């Protein structure tokens, strides 16, 4: 069994933390939408997009892609 380096452990811990933040913000965004809090919904959406971007960067790292590669699905078009 190989021992994780400090950097590997950091990446694993960060990925787990990001997944938790994504879950929390998805639920909070849904709740804000249910109660009609549009401003809060937009704030949670913005946070969610940032966490998903970082999570995508970690996935790219694991797949051996270069640092400047954009995460897949980043340029999805949203209709408002």
C-alpha positions as a Python dict, from the first residue, in 0.01 Angstrom:
ca = {
    (1, 'X'): (0, 0, 0),
    (2, 'X'): (147, 334, -102),
    (3, 'X'): (143, 624, 138),
    (4, 'X'): (-12, 945, 10),
    (5, 'X'): (216, 1242, -3),
    (6, 'X'): (104, 1561, 167),
    (7, 'X'): (-1, 1702, -172),
    (8, 'X'): (-200, 1390, -266),
    (9, 'X'): (-378, 1396, 68),
    (10, 'X'): (-454, 1765, 25),
    (11, 'X'): (-610, 1700, -317),
    (12, 'X'): (-821, 1415, -174),
    (13, 'X'): (-935, 1626, 122),
    (14, 'X'): (-1013, 1922, -103),
    (15, 'X'): (-1213, 1701, -342),
    (16, 'X'): (-1418, 1563, -51),
    (17, 'X'): (-1478, 1913, 86),
    (18, 'X'): (-1585, 2039, -256),
    (19, 'X'): (-1832, 1752, -298),
    (20, 'X'): (-1983, 1838, 41),
    (21, 'X'): (-2008, 2207, -56),
    (22, 'X'): (-2172, 2116, -387),
    (23, 'X'): (-2432, 1903, -208),
    (24, 'X'): (-2505, 2173, 53),
    (25, 'X'): (-2534, 2450, -205),
    (26, 'X'): (-2759, 2243, -434),
    (27, 'X'): (-2996, 2188, -142),
    (28, 'X'): (-2978, 2552, -31),
    (29, 'X'): (-3041, 2675, -384),
    (30, 'X'): (-3344, 2446, -413),
    (31, 'X'): (-3480, 2563, -79),
    (32, 'X'): (-3429, 2929, -174),
    (33, 'X'): (-3621, 2868, -497),
    (34, 'X'): (-3904, 2698, -307),
    (35, 'X'): (-3950, 2991, -70),
    (36, 'X'): (-3913, 3252, -344),
    (37, 'X'): (-3581, 3402, -232),
    (38, 'X'): (-3443, 3489, -575),
    (39, 'X'): (-3137, 3681, -447),
    (40, 'X'): (-3036, 3391, -222),
    (41, 'X'): (-3095, 3145, -506),
    (42, 'X'): (-2857, 3342, -731),
    (43, 'X'): (-2591, 3356, -456),
    (44, 'X'): (-2609, 2979, -406),
    (45, 'X'): (-2597, 2925, -782),
    (46, 'X'): (-2281, 3138, -806),
    (47, 'X'): (-2114, 2945, -526),
    (48, 'X'): (-2223, 2617, -680),
    (49, 'X'): (-2069, 2711, -1014),
    (50, 'X'): (-1739, 2802, -844),
    (51, 'X'): (-1729, 2474, -649),
    (52, 'X'): (-1815, 2274, -963),
    (53, 'X'): (-1539, 2453, -1153),
    (54, 'X'): (-1282, 2361, -886),
    (55, 'X'): (-1412, 2005, -873),
    (56, 'X'): (-1370, 1987, -1252),
    (57, 'X'): (-1011, 2110, -1220),
    (58, 'X'): (-939, 1828, -973),
    (59, 'X'): (-1095, 1577, -1213),
    (60, 'X'): (-873, 1715, -1492),
    (61, 'X'): (-569, 1674, -1266),
    (62, 'X'): (-660, 1313, -1196),
    (63, 'X'): (-698, 1250, -1570),
    (64, 'X'): (-354, 1396, -1637),
    (65, 'X'): (-479, 1698, -1828),
    (66, 'X'): (-277, 2022, -1823),
    (67, 'X'): (-355, 2281, -1557),
    (68, 'X'): (-497, 2530, -1805),
    (69, 'X'): (-748, 2281, -1951),
    (70, 'X'): (-1105, 2389, -1880),
    (71, 'X'): (-1333, 2143, -1703),
    (72, 'X'): (-1578, 1959, -1930),
    (73, 'X'): (-1921, 2120, -1954),
    (74, 'X'): (-1795, 2458, -1833),
    (75, 'X'): (-1943, 2651, -2123),
    (76, 'X'): (-2299, 2525, -2083),
    (77, 'X'): (-2542, 2791, -2196),
    (78, 'X'): (-2805, 2896, -1945),
    (79, 'X'): (-3136, 3052, -2032),
    (80, 'X'): (-3275, 3312, -1793),
}
